[in-house]
């Protein structure tokens, strides 16, 4: 067993981990290591060969691999140590990270601070309770994306997609371009959970129907999938008899939600939010365990990687301040979800607040001509009007330090407009 000391250890070499490492290095930390379980850094972006990345951060449109490569190149230019093929087994509250790799065997890192950037995973079929046989031909959308884009394997030819998350929408287009026939995209909720631009560019542009308030009620096939039955659901999400539609297909792709990879966080004693399934953090992105920070999709699932990078830059900067002993620890001001708001992050602010805070959340439904409002008791601190708010797009409302008073807590809520 090897024991190593580092100022900062970052777990995950995807866009969040790379951005956090770059920010920590720019803040003057030279003793830091990024631990990545895959053979190469870059995370999920390596298989996202479609464009649409980087518009906010770089002012230009690029593919996922292009976006990732910019941070990989910068990290290497800065001399940041990135260890791939390295699986972290545990993280302790005392900032000890135990990992294993073919090259170095069992290694224990003793860090001044730890940044959690493990990303998220897809919800599998087993979590859905979908009726029917356990035949071949059922994949998560991300798995199918990896097969096609990285391994040049075609999952199937006649496809139904369950769920309208962004990966599922993008795979509808990708499968079509590869010669498959995408018969339908089926969504349980009365609204899509993906970005509107993906609905237009990936479904409407290719004539692929989107069935809202529908779900798969039966899966057919013995060795290989031969068909699925889809039915409309009522307001209680129960199938409505007589509304069944049958599709002859050999492939069912699941795009039914992402779950932050927080097993290591739990082991370290980090408090998790029941709403986001990520860590509870303050405005420095520090978790309930001092010196352990979280950022990116392990904290809360983002819709744009540009926002992941922005958030992770802050995590790296704040972790560097913690290591230097300059991260102030003051009283905490809770930030609560109000009507219409689901999973606001950060969940608490450190007083006194010295920098602008960006409160991020997802609406719990579709709201038109609505206003996001931040209040302290009866006092309105900030208002932001939006033409439309949807669960598929992250909402952001900034708060300036002078707008944040000493009080019992802040509440973020949505005021309905006239539709």
Secondary structure as GFF3:
##gff-version 3
##sequence-region A 1 419
A	DSSP	beta_strand	2	11	.	.	.	ID=ss1
A	DSSP	alpha_helix	15	26	.	.	.	ID=ss2
A	DSSP	beta_strand	32	35	.	.	.	ID=ss3
A	DSSP	three_ten_helix	43	47	.	.	.	ID=ss4
A	DSSP	alpha_helix	55	58	.	.	.	ID=ss5
A	DSSP	alpha_helix	64	77	.	.	.	ID=ss6
A	DSSP	beta_strand	81	83	.	.	.	ID=ss7
A	DSSP	beta_strand	86	91	.	.	.	ID=ss8
A	DSSP	beta_strand	96	101	.	.	.	ID=ss9
A	DSSP	beta_strand	105	116	.	.	.	ID=ss10
A	DSSP	beta_strand	120	122	.	.	.	ID=ss11
A	DSSP	three_ten_helix	125	127	.	.	.	ID=ss12
A	DSSP	beta_strand	138	140	.	.	.	ID=ss13
A	DSSP	alpha_helix	141	151	.	.	.	ID=ss14
A	DSSP	beta_strand	158	162	.	.	.	ID=ss15
A	DSSP	alpha_helix	166	177	.	.	.	ID=ss16
A	DSSP	beta_strand	181	186	.	.	.	ID=ss17
A	DSSP	alpha_helix	196	198	.	.	.	ID=ss18
A	DSSP	pi_helix	199	203	.	.	.	ID=ss19
A	DSSP	three_ten_helix	204	206	.	.	.	ID=ss20
A	DSSP	beta_strand	210	211	.	.	.	ID=ss21
A	DSSP	beta_strand	214	220	.	.	.	ID=ss22
A	DSSP	beta_strand	227	232	.	.	.	ID=ss23
A	DSSP	beta_strand	245	248	.	.	.	ID=ss24
A	DSSP	beta_strand	251	254	.	.	.	ID=ss25
A	DSSP	beta_strand	258	260	.	.	.	ID=ss26
A	DSSP	alpha_helix	263	267	.	.	.	ID=ss27
A	DSSP	beta_strand	292	294	.	.	.	ID=ss28
A	DSSP	three_ten_helix	296	298	.	.	.	ID=ss29
A	DSSP	alpha_helix	305	324	.	.	.	ID=ss30
A	DSSP	beta_strand	332	337	.	.	.	ID=ss31
A	DSSP	beta_strand	341	345	.	.	.	ID=ss32
A	DSSP	beta_strand	348	350	.	.	.	ID=ss33
A	DSSP	beta_strand	357	363	.	.	.	ID=ss34
A	DSSP	beta_strand	367	376	.	.	.	ID=ss35
A	DSSP	beta_strand	379	389	.	.	.	ID=ss36
A	DSSP	beta_strand	395	399	.	.	.	ID=ss37
A	DSSP	three_ten_helix	401	403	.	.	.	ID=ss38
A	DSSP	beta_strand	410	415	.	.	.	ID=ss39
###
